[in-house]
Amino acid sequence: MKRKLLYSFFIAAAMSFSGCSSFLEENPVDQMPESEAYKNPEMIYLNTVANLYTKIGADAGGSGLAGTDRGLYDLNTFCADDAILPTRGGDWDDGGLWRDLFTHNWGVNNGLIISTWDYLYGVIVQCNQSIDKLTELKELDPSNEYFDIYKAEVRGIRAMYYYYNSSLKIRQA
């Protein structure tokens, strides 16, 4: 009897999983199809070049080139003599973060360094993806003269992020 019940359970389970193929298909409504995203020069610019400019501004701690908390701006400002953040004893100390920045006492495990490095290389990766996409689109339509201009602009943005990343001189504490 137990064996018959066990078999019927497995058969019911197998039947329930066999009808899930349409359930697993995704049809996102918040994304633009690729054919629409690259249909004319303006859309190509928006989706390969202009979206990189949005990464310059801040949207969270550690990302953005200026104006963020615990990001590249803090590394450039508090590691130099541009500014100092008073850490009155245990008040505002943040575990010695600001003091360590000012005295250049950090290592590769510092969260601020890691998040800034991740942000910079994340944008570099997006630049590389944009260059690959522009190269692919140029092969499909070699008559469009904008592809070389767009690619040069993306390479300039990527160079800027490489420059900022080279300023992260990490030494072992």
JOPE-V779830 format. One record per pair of residues at least 24 apart in sequence whose ideal C-beta (glycine too) atoms are under 10 Angstrom apart, sorted by sequence separation. I is the first residue (numbers start at 0). J is the second residue. D is the distance in whole Angstrom. If there is no record, write none. Layout:
i = {I	I}
j = {J	J}
d = {D	D}
//
This chain:
i = {69	73	76	77	78	79	129	130	78	128	129	74	126	127	69	73	78	126	127	129	130	125	126	129	126	126	127	69	74	125	126	125	126	123	124	126	77	122	123	126	74	122	123	125	126	123	124	74	122	123	73	74	122	123	121	71	119	120	123	69	70	74	119	120	122	123	69	73	118	119	122	68	71	72	119	70	71	119	120	69	70	71	118	119	69	118	119	67	71	119	67	70	71	115	116	119	61	70	115	60	61	60	61	67	115	116	61	62	63	115	61	62	116	60	61	64	59	61	62	63	64	112	61	62	113	61	62	112	60	64	59	62	58	62	109	57	108	107	106	107	108	109	54	105	106	107	108	54	103	105	106	107	104	105	106	54	55	103	105	54	104	103	51	54	54	99	51	50	51	51	47	48	51	47	50	47	48	47	46	47	47	47	48	43	46	47	75	78	43	44	47	74	43	78	75	71	74	75	43	71	74	37	64	71	36	37	64	71	43	48	37	33	37	47	64	40	43	48	49	52	44	48	51	55	37	43	47	48	51	54	37	40	43	47	48	49	39	40	41	44	48	52	55	40	44	47	48	51	55	40	43	47	51	54	48	40	44	48	40	51}
j = {93	97	100	101	102	103	153	154	103	153	154	100	152	153	96	100	105	153	154	156	157	153	154	157	155	156	157	100	105	156	157	157	158	156	157	159	111	156	157	160	109	157	158	160	161	159	160	111	159	160	111	112	160	161	160	111	159	160	163	110	111	115	160	161	163	164	111	115	160	161	164	111	114	115	162	114	115	163	164	114	115	116	163	164	115	164	165	114	118	166	115	118	119	163	164	167	110	119	164	110	111	111	112	118	166	167	113	114	115	167	114	115	169	114	115	118	114	116	117	118	119	167	117	118	169	118	119	169	118	122	118	121	118	122	169	118	169	169	169	170	171	172	118	169	170	171	172	119	168	170	171	172	170	171	172	121	122	170	172	122	172	172	122	125	126	172	125	125	126	128	125	126	129	126	129	128	129	129	129	130	131	132	133	129	132	133	163	166	132	133	136	163	133	168	166	163	166	167	136	164	167	132	159	166	132	133	160	167	140	145	135	132	136	146	163	140	143	148	149	152	145	149	152	156	139	145	149	150	153	156	140	143	146	150	151	152	143	144	145	148	152	156	159	145	149	152	153	156	160	146	149	153	157	160	155	148	152	156	149	160}
d = {9	8	9	6	9	10	5	7	6	10	10	7	10	9	8	7	9	5	10	9	8	9	8	9	9	6	7	10	9	9	4	9	9	9	10	10	10	8	6	7	10	8	10	9	9	10	10	7	9	5	7	7	5	7	9	10	10	8	10	8	8	6	5	9	9	7	5	9	9	8	9	10	10	10	10	7	5	6	7	7	6	10	10	4	8	10	10	10	8	10	9	7	7	9	7	8	8	10	9	10	7	9	10	9	10	6	9	8	10	7	3	8	8	7	6	9	9	9	9	8	9	7	8	4	9	6	9	6	10	9	9	8	10	9	8	10	10	5	7	8	9	8	8	7	7	6	8	10	9	8	5	8	9	9	4	8	8	8	6	5	6	9	7	7	9	8	6	8	6	10	10	9	7	10	8	9	7	4	8	8	10	5	8	10	8	6	9	10	9	10	8	10	8	9	7	6	8	10	6	9	7	8	8	8	10	10	9	8	10	10	9	10	6	9	7	10	8	9	10	10	7	5	9	8	9	7	6	9	7	9	10	7	8	9	10	9	10	9	10	9	5	8	9	5	6	9	6	5	9	9	7	7	8	9	10	10	9	8	9	9}
//
